[in-house]
Protein backbone atom coordinates (compact mmCIF):
# COMPACT_ATOMS: atom_id res chain seq x y z
CA UNK A 1 0.00 0.00 0.00
CA UNK A 2 1.38 3.38 -1.01
CA UNK A 3 1.70 6.17 1.54
CA UNK A 4 -0.88 8.25 -0.34
CA UNK A 5 -3.40 5.39 -0.33
CA UNK A 6 -2.78 4.78 3.38
CA UNK A 7 -3.39 8.46 4.13
CA UNK A 8 -6.55 8.44 2.00
CA UNK A 9 -7.82 5.29 3.73
CA UNK A 10 -7.37 6.94 7.12
CA UNK A 11 -8.98 10.20 5.95
CA UNK A 12 -12.05 8.52 4.40
CA UNK A 13 -12.68 6.45 7.53
CA UNK A 14 -12.24 9.52 9.73
CA UNK A 15 -14.70 11.59 7.70
CA UNK A 16 -17.41 9.02 6.99
CA UNK A 17 -16.89 6.54 9.85
CA UNK A 18 -14.81 3.46 10.54
CA UNK A 19 -15.21 0.75 7.94
CA UNK A 20 -16.24 3.08 5.13
CA UNK A 21 -13.19 1.92 3.16
CA UNK A 22 -11.82 -1.45 4.24
CA UNK A 23 -9.53 -4.10 2.71
CA UNK A 24 -11.16 -7.03 0.97
CA UNK A 25 -10.24 -10.65 1.62
CA UNK A 26 -9.93 -11.24 -2.13
CA UNK A 27 -6.75 -9.32 -2.84
CA UNK A 28 -4.45 -6.84 -1.08
CA UNK A 29 -5.23 -4.28 -3.80
CA UNK A 30 -9.02 -4.66 -3.49
CA UNK A 31 -11.14 -2.63 -1.07
CA UNK A 32 -14.80 -2.42 -0.11
CA UNK A 33 -16.31 1.06 -0.15
CA UNK A 34 -19.50 1.59 1.83
CA UNK A 35 -21.25 4.64 0.41
CA UNK A 36 -22.49 7.08 3.10
CA UNK A 37 -25.60 5.65 4.75
CA UNK A 38 -27.71 8.78 4.42
CA UNK A 39 -27.81 8.40 0.62
CA UNK A 40 -27.70 4.66 -0.05
CA UNK A 41 -26.89 1.28 1.45
CA UNK A 42 -24.77 0.07 -1.48
CA UNK A 43 -21.21 -1.17 -1.08
CA UNK A 44 -18.77 -1.28 -3.99
CA UNK A 45 -15.57 -3.19 -4.77
CA UNK A 46 -12.61 -1.02 -5.76
CA UNK A 47 -9.15 -1.98 -6.92
CA UNK A 48 -6.17 0.33 -6.53
CA UNK A 49 -3.30 -0.27 -8.98
CA UNK A 50 0.23 -0.15 -7.50
CA UNK A 51 0.81 3.19 -9.24
CA UNK A 52 -2.27 4.86 -7.69
CA UNK A 53 -2.84 7.84 -7.71
CA UNK A 54 -0.81 8.13 -10.92
CA UNK A 55 -3.31 5.61 -12.29
CA UNK A 56 -7.06 5.74 -11.49
CA UNK A 57 -8.80 3.26 -9.20
CA UNK A 58 -10.86 0.56 -10.90
CA UNK A 59 -14.50 0.19 -9.84
CA UNK A 60 -14.89 -3.59 -10.10
CA UNK A 61 -18.57 -3.86 -9.27
CA UNK A 62 -21.18 -4.06 -6.55
CA UNK A 63 -20.32 -5.84 -3.30
CA UNK A 64 -23.76 -5.57 -1.69
CA UNK A 65 -26.98 -3.65 -2.29
CA UNK A 66 -28.02 -3.56 1.37
CA UNK A 67 -31.05 -5.07 3.10
CA UNK A 68 -33.78 -2.60 2.14
CA UNK A 69 -32.48 -1.32 -1.19
CA UNK A 70 -34.90 -0.77 -4.07
CA UNK A 71 -34.58 -3.00 -7.08
CA UNK A 72 -31.93 -1.64 -9.41
CA UNK A 73 -30.51 0.79 -6.82
CA UNK A 74 -27.16 -1.00 -6.59
CA UNK A 75 -26.65 -0.97 -10.36
CA UNK A 76 -27.62 2.70 -10.43
CA UNK A 77 -25.15 3.55 -7.65
CA UNK A 78 -22.40 1.58 -9.39
CA UNK A 79 -22.91 3.48 -12.65
CA UNK A 80 -23.04 6.84 -10.88
CA UNK A 81 -19.87 6.14 -8.90
CA UNK A 82 -18.01 5.11 -12.04
CA UNK A 83 -19.12 8.36 -13.66
CA UNK A 84 -18.02 10.32 -10.59
CA UNK A 85 -14.54 8.74 -10.55
CA UNK A 86 -14.14 9.43 -14.26
CA UNK A 87 -15.12 13.06 -13.75
CA UNK A 88 -13.02 13.95 -10.70
CA UNK A 89 -9.87 11.84 -11.20
CA UNK A 90 -6.68 13.65 -12.15
CA UNK A 91 -3.36 11.80 -12.49
CA UNK A 92 -1.23 12.11 -9.37
CA UNK A 93 -4.16 13.20 -7.14
CA UNK A 94 -6.14 10.98 -4.77
CA UNK A 95 -9.79 11.12 -5.72
CA UNK A 96 -12.01 9.10 -3.39
CA UNK A 97 -13.26 11.98 -1.25
CA UNK A 98 -14.21 14.03 -4.32
CA UNK A 99 -15.82 10.98 -5.96
CA UNK A 100 -17.88 10.20 -2.84
CA UNK A 101 -19.06 13.80 -2.54
CA UNK A 102 -19.90 13.85 -6.25
CA UNK A 103 -21.90 10.62 -6.08
CA UNK A 104 -23.74 11.88 -2.98
CA UNK A 105 -25.00 14.83 -5.02
CA UNK A 106 -25.88 12.62 -8.00
CA UNK A 107 -27.79 10.05 -5.93
CA UNK A 108 -29.62 12.81 -4.05
CA UNK A 109 -30.66 14.40 -7.36
CA UNK A 110 -31.73 11.06 -8.84
CA UNK A 111 -33.69 10.13 -5.70
CA UNK A 112 -35.51 13.46 -5.80
CA UNK A 113 -36.18 13.01 -9.51
CA UNK A 114 -37.59 9.52 -8.95
CA UNK A 115 -39.96 10.83 -6.29
CA UNK A 116 -41.13 13.60 -8.62
CA UNK A 117 -41.68 11.07 -11.39
CA UNK A 118 -43.87 9.04 -9.05
CA UNK A 119 -45.85 12.16 -8.21
CA UNK A 120 -46.19 13.04 -11.90
CA UNK A 121 -47.43 9.53 -12.64
CA UNK A 122 -50.03 9.83 -9.89
CA UNK A 123 -51.14 13.17 -11.30
CA UNK A 124 -51.57 11.65 -14.74
CA UNK A 125 -53.58 8.76 -13.33
CA UNK A 126 -55.83 11.27 -11.56
CA UNK A 127 -56.24 13.32 -14.74
CA UNK A 128 -54.16 16.26 -13.49
CA UNK A 129 -50.97 15.68 -15.47
CA UNK A 130 -50.03 17.74 -18.50
CA UNK A 131 -49.41 15.73 -21.66
CA UNK A 132 -48.61 16.42 -25.27
CA UNK A 133 -48.11 14.08 -28.20
CA UNK A 134 -45.10 14.13 -30.49
CA UNK A 135 -47.34 15.68 -33.14
CA UNK A 136 -48.20 18.57 -30.82
CA UNK A 137 -44.57 19.12 -29.95
CA UNK A 138 -43.62 19.27 -33.61
CA UNK A 139 -46.49 21.68 -34.19
CA UNK A 140 -45.17 23.81 -31.35
CA UNK A 141 -41.80 23.96 -33.10
CA UNK A 142 -43.47 24.98 -36.37
CA UNK A 143 -45.63 27.61 -34.70
CA UNK A 144 -42.65 29.20 -32.99
CA UNK A 145 -40.65 29.30 -36.20
CA UNK A 146 -43.54 30.88 -38.11
CA UNK A 147 -44.55 33.29 -35.34
CA UNK A 148 -47.73 31.35 -34.44
CA UNK A 149 -48.80 29.73 -31.21
CA UNK A 150 -52.05 31.54 -30.56
CA UNK A 151 -50.84 33.63 -27.63
CA UNK A 152 -51.80 37.01 -29.05
CA UNK A 153 -50.60 40.37 -27.80
CA UNK A 154 -47.40 40.29 -29.86
CA UNK A 155 -47.23 44.09 -30.22
CA UNK A 156 -47.37 44.60 -26.46
CA UNK A 157 -44.65 42.01 -25.85
CA UNK A 158 -42.18 43.53 -28.26
CA UNK A 159 -40.32 41.83 -31.12
CA UNK A 160 -39.95 38.08 -31.33
CA UNK A 161 -36.73 36.88 -29.61
CA UNK A 162 -34.19 35.46 -32.08
CA UNK A 163 -34.60 31.86 -30.94
CA UNK A 164 -32.65 28.97 -32.43
CA UNK A 165 -34.49 25.69 -31.87
CA UNK A 166 -33.24 22.16 -31.39
CA UNK A 167 -34.76 19.16 -33.04
CA UNK A 168 -37.48 17.57 -30.88
CA UNK A 169 -36.19 14.74 -28.70
CA UNK A 170 -38.86 12.15 -27.94
CA UNK A 171 -38.61 9.24 -25.52
CA UNK A 172 -41.46 7.23 -23.96
CA UNK A 173 -43.92 9.86 -25.24
CA UNK A 174 -42.13 12.69 -23.42
CA UNK A 175 -40.94 15.43 -25.77
CA UNK A 176 -38.09 17.89 -25.22
CA UNK A 177 -37.38 20.99 -27.31
CA UNK A 178 -34.68 23.55 -26.51
CA UNK A 179 -34.30 27.09 -27.81
CA UNK A 180 -31.45 29.50 -27.24
CA UNK A 181 -30.96 33.19 -27.95
CA UNK A 182 -28.28 35.84 -27.43
CA UNK A 183 -28.94 38.11 -24.43
CA UNK A 184 -27.14 41.16 -23.06
CA UNK A 185 -28.66 41.42 -19.57
CA UNK A 186 -30.65 39.40 -17.03
CA UNK A 187 -33.58 41.72 -17.70
CA UNK A 188 -33.51 40.84 -21.39
CA UNK A 189 -33.37 37.12 -20.55
CA UNK A 190 -36.43 37.50 -18.32
CA UNK A 191 -38.21 39.48 -21.05
CA UNK A 192 -37.47 36.79 -23.66
CA UNK A 193 -38.86 34.09 -21.36
CA UNK A 194 -41.97 36.19 -20.67
CA UNK A 195 -42.46 36.70 -24.41
CA UNK A 196 -42.16 32.97 -25.07
CA UNK A 197 -44.68 31.98 -22.42
CA UNK A 198 -47.13 34.69 -23.41
CA UNK A 199 -46.95 34.10 -27.15
CA UNK A 200 -46.83 30.29 -27.40
CA UNK A 201 -49.72 28.49 -25.74
CA UNK A 202 -48.16 25.05 -26.21
CA UNK A 203 -45.00 26.10 -24.43
CA UNK A 204 -47.07 27.80 -21.74
CA UNK A 205 -49.02 24.57 -21.17
CA UNK A 206 -45.93 22.34 -21.06
CA UNK A 207 -44.97 20.44 -17.92
CA UNK A 208 -41.65 22.26 -17.46
CA UNK A 209 -39.78 25.18 -19.03
CA UNK A 210 -36.25 24.92 -17.65
CA UNK A 211 -34.02 27.95 -18.16
CA UNK A 212 -30.40 28.99 -17.72
CA UNK A 213 -28.35 31.98 -18.80
CA UNK A 214 -24.81 33.36 -18.54
CA UNK A 215 -24.09 37.02 -19.24
CA UNK A 216 -20.95 39.15 -19.10
CA UNK A 217 -21.65 42.54 -17.57
CA UNK A 218 -19.66 45.80 -17.51
CA UNK A 219 -16.39 46.24 -15.60
CA UNK A 220 -15.63 42.54 -15.41
CA UNK A 221 -18.94 41.59 -13.78
CA UNK A 222 -20.89 38.51 -14.81
CA UNK A 223 -24.37 37.13 -14.25
CA UNK A 224 -25.56 33.55 -14.36
CA UNK A 225 -28.75 31.96 -13.12
CA UNK A 226 -31.13 29.08 -13.74
CA UNK A 227 -34.66 27.94 -12.98
CA UNK A 228 -35.80 24.31 -12.61
CA UNK A 229 -39.49 25.16 -13.12
CA UNK A 230 -40.38 22.16 -10.99
CA UNK A 231 -37.84 19.75 -12.54
CA UNK A 232 -35.50 19.54 -9.55
CA UNK A 233 -31.78 19.95 -10.35
CA UNK A 234 -32.40 20.32 -14.11
CA UNK A 235 -31.69 24.07 -14.20
CA UNK A 236 -28.38 23.63 -12.39
CA UNK A 237 -27.37 20.92 -14.84
CA UNK A 238 -28.19 23.21 -17.77
CA UNK A 239 -26.10 25.98 -16.24
CA UNK A 240 -23.24 23.53 -15.64
CA UNK A 241 -23.42 22.50 -19.30
CA UNK A 242 -23.09 26.14 -20.35
CA UNK A 243 -20.10 26.53 -18.02
CA UNK A 244 -18.40 23.46 -19.48
CA UNK A 245 -19.02 24.78 -23.00
CA UNK A 246 -17.82 28.26 -21.95
CA UNK A 247 -20.94 29.93 -23.35
CA UNK A 248 -21.61 33.59 -22.51
CA UNK A 249 -24.27 36.16 -23.37
CA UNK A 250 -26.69 33.36 -24.12
CA UNK A 251 -29.86 31.93 -22.61
CA UNK A 252 -31.51 28.57 -23.14
CA UNK A 253 -35.02 27.29 -22.44
CA UNK A 254 -35.72 23.56 -22.54
CA UNK A 255 -39.41 22.69 -22.72
CA UNK A 256 -40.65 19.30 -21.62
CA UNK A 257 -44.06 17.83 -22.31
CA UNK A 258 -44.51 14.88 -19.95
CA UNK A 259 -45.77 11.78 -21.75
CA UNK A 260 -47.16 9.82 -18.84
CA UNK A 261 -44.25 7.38 -18.42
CA UNK A 262 -41.35 7.86 -16.02
CA UNK A 263 -37.91 8.47 -17.52
CA UNK A 264 -35.92 8.59 -14.28
CA UNK A 265 -32.44 10.16 -14.48
CA UNK A 266 -32.45 9.61 -18.24
CA UNK A 267 -34.47 12.81 -18.59
CA UNK A 268 -31.50 14.92 -17.48
CA UNK A 269 -29.48 13.61 -20.42
CA UNK A 270 -32.36 14.43 -22.77
CA UNK A 271 -32.69 17.96 -21.35
CA UNK A 272 -28.98 18.67 -21.77
CA UNK A 273 -28.90 16.93 -25.14
CA UNK A 274 -31.66 19.15 -26.48
CA UNK A 275 -29.88 22.25 -25.15
CA UNK A 276 -26.62 21.22 -26.74
CA UNK A 277 -28.33 20.66 -30.09
CA UNK A 278 -29.74 24.19 -29.92
CA UNK A 279 -26.27 25.61 -29.15
CA UNK A 280 -24.77 23.73 -32.09
CA UNK A 281 -27.50 24.89 -34.46
CA UNK A 282 -26.97 28.46 -33.29
CA UNK A 283 -23.29 28.21 -34.24
CA UNK A 284 -22.12 28.60 -30.63
CA UNK A 285 -20.22 25.31 -30.58
CA UNK A 286 -17.41 24.14 -32.81
CA UNK A 287 -18.04 20.39 -32.79
CA UNK A 288 -14.59 19.48 -34.11
CA UNK A 289 -12.77 21.64 -31.57
CA UNK A 290 -14.93 20.33 -28.73
CA UNK A 291 -14.08 16.75 -29.62
CA UNK A 292 -10.38 17.56 -29.82
CA UNK A 293 -10.58 19.28 -26.45
CA UNK A 294 -12.10 16.17 -24.88
CA UNK A 295 -9.34 13.99 -26.30
CA UNK A 296 -6.63 16.30 -24.98
CA UNK A 297 -8.25 16.48 -21.56
CA UNK A 298 -8.40 12.71 -21.38
CA UNK A 299 -4.81 12.38 -22.51
CA UNK A 300 -5.70 10.14 -25.44
N, C-alpha and C positions, 0 to 999 in steps of 0.2 A: 504494500500500500504506500502510495506516494505521500509526502508530507502535506501537500495541498489537499489530497483526498481525505486524509486523516483530520485535518483542520475543518474541512467542510462537513464531514460526518459529525464531528463534535458540535459544530455550529447549528446544523439542521436539528439535531436532537435537543439542543438547548432551547431553540426557538419554538419548535412545534411539539416537544415532549419526547421523553425517552422512548426508544423503539421506533421512532418515525422512519429512520434509515438504519437498517440492521443487516449484518452479513447473512448470506444464504448458506445453507448446508451443501448446495450443489457445487459451488466453485468459489475460490477465494476472491475472484473478481466480480462475483454476482451479489447483488444486494436487493433487499426487499424494501420498497418505499411505500409507507402507509400515508395516503393523502390525508390532509387535515380533516378531522371528523366532522367539522361543522359544514363541510360542503359535500362529502361523499364518504362511503365506507370502503371504497376500492383500494386494493393494494397492487402494486406493480413490481415487476422484476426488471432490474436494471443491471447492465454490465459495464464496468469501467475498464477501458483498455489500459495497458501499462503506461501509455504515453499521456493519459488524461492529466490535465485539461488541454493539452495540445491537440488531442483528438476528442471528438464528442462522445458522451455516454451513449450506449445502445439500449433502447427500450425494448426488451425482449418480448414482453407480453403481460397479461394479467396474472397475478398470483391468486387473488381472491376477490370476489365481488361483495363480500359482506353478507350478513344474515338477512337484512331487510331491504336489500337493494332491488330497485325496479328492474324488470327484464330489459336487457340491452344497456343498462347503465354502465357496466364494467367496460364493454366495448367502446361506448361513447367516451368514457374517461381516458381509456388507453389512447384513442385517436387524438383527443384534445391535448393530452400530455406530450405525445409525439410532436404535434404541431407547435406546442409551447417550447420544447427543447430546440426544435429547428429554428424558431424565431429568435430566441434569446442567446443561443450559444455563439461565442466568439472564441477562436483558437487562443489558447493560453490563459483563458479566464474560466474559473469554476462557474457553474451555471444553475445548480439545483435550486438555490433559493429563488432566483428570478423565474425559473420554470414553474416552481410550485405557486408562486404568487400570480403568475400569468394564468395558470390553469384554474386557480381559485376564481379569478375574474370570469374566465370563460364558462366554467361550470355554473357559476351564479347566474350569468346572463342566459345560458341555455335553460336552466331550471325555471327562471322567470318566464322565459319565452314559452316553455312547455305548459306552464300554468295558464298563460294568456291564451294559448291555443285551445286548451280545454274549455276555457270560458267562452271563447269565440264559437266553439262547436256547440256548446249549450245554447248560446244565443241563436244560432242558426236553427237548432232543433225547435226552439220556442218561437221561431218566426221573427226574431229581432235582428238577425245578422244581416249585413249588407253584402250583396252578391252581384257579380256582373259576369256575363259570359265573355268568351274570347272575341266574339263578334262585336259586343259592345265596346270592349277595350280598343279594338281596331278602329271602330267608329269614332271613339274619343280621340284617337290619334289623328284621324282624318279631319275631324271638326276643328281641332286646335290648329292644324296646318292651314286650314282654309278660312280660319277666323270665325267658325261656327261654335256650337255648343249650347246655344239657347239661353245664355245668361242675361243678355241685354245690358243696357247701361254702358256700352263701350265708350261713349263720348265722355261720360263722367269719370271713368276710370283712367282715362289717358290712353296713350298709344299702346298697342300690343307689344309685350316684351319680346325680345329677339330670341325666342326659345330654339334650341336644337334638341330634337327628340331622339331617344333610343328606339330600337326595334322592340316591340312587345315581347316580353319573356313570360311564357305560360307553363305552369306546372301544377298538376292536380287541380285544374280549373281556377287556380289563382293566377292573376295577371299583374305584371309589373311593367310600368313604363316610367322612364326617367326623362327629365328635360333640364337642360342647363342654359345659363345665360350670363353674359358679362355684367358685373355690377360694380359701382364705384363707392357705395356707402351702405351701411346696414339699413338705412332708411329706404334706399332704393330696393334692396333685397326684400324688405317687408312689403313694399308697394307692389313689386312683381308678384309675390305670393298672393297678396290680396286681389290683384287683377285676375290671376289664374282661377282662384276659387270663386270669384264673382262672375266670371265670364264663361266658365265651362261647368255645366251642371253635372256632367259625368265625373269629373275630377272632384267636384264639391261633394258628391254622394259616395265617393270611394271610402274604403275602410280606413286607410291611412294615407296621409301625404307627408312624407318624411323629408325634412329639409336640412341643408348644411350650406354654409358659405364661409369664405375666407377673403378678406379685403385688406389691402395695404392702405393705410391712412397717411396723412401729412406728418412730416418731421419724424419719420421712422416708426410711427405707431402702426398697429395692425389690429384687425378685428376678426374674430372667428366665433361662430356659434352654430348650434344645431337644435333641432326639435324632433323628438321621436313621434309625436302625434299619436301616442298610445301604443306604439310598437317599441317596447322597452329595449334600450341599448342600440337601436337601429340608427338613430341620428348620430351618436358618438362614433359608430363604425363608419358611417359616411364621411364624417369629418376626418377620421383617421385615414381613410382612403385618400382624401384630398391632400392631407399632409404628406403621405408617402409619395404621391404623385407631384408634390410641390406646386400645386395649383393655387393661384391667387386671383383676386378680383373676379371671382366666379361664384355662382350659386347653383345648387342642384336641388331638384324636387323629385323624389321617387314616389309614384302613386301605386298603391296596391289595392286591387279589388279581391277580397277574400272569396275563395271558391267553395267553401264549405268543408274542405278536407285539410287536416293539419299538415303542415310542412316541417315543423320542428325547426332546428337550427339551420336547415337548408335554406330557409327564407332569407337569412342574412346574406348568404352568397348570391342569391338572386337579386336582392336589393343593390348590393355593391356591383354586381355584374351589369345590371341595367344602367347604373350611374356611369360606370366606366365606358360603356358603349356610347352613351351620350357625349362624354368628354372626347372620345376618339372621333366621333362624327363632327364635333365642333372644331376639330383641328387642334385641340389643346394637348394632345398626347402624340408623341412620335413613337409609334409601336416598335420600330427597329431599335431605336436608342434605348427604350425601356427594357427590351429583351437583353440587349448587350449589358445594360447596367445590372440586371439580375445575375447574369453569368459572372461578371466581375466581382460582385458582392459575394457570390458563393464560391469564388475561387476556382471556377471550372472553365 
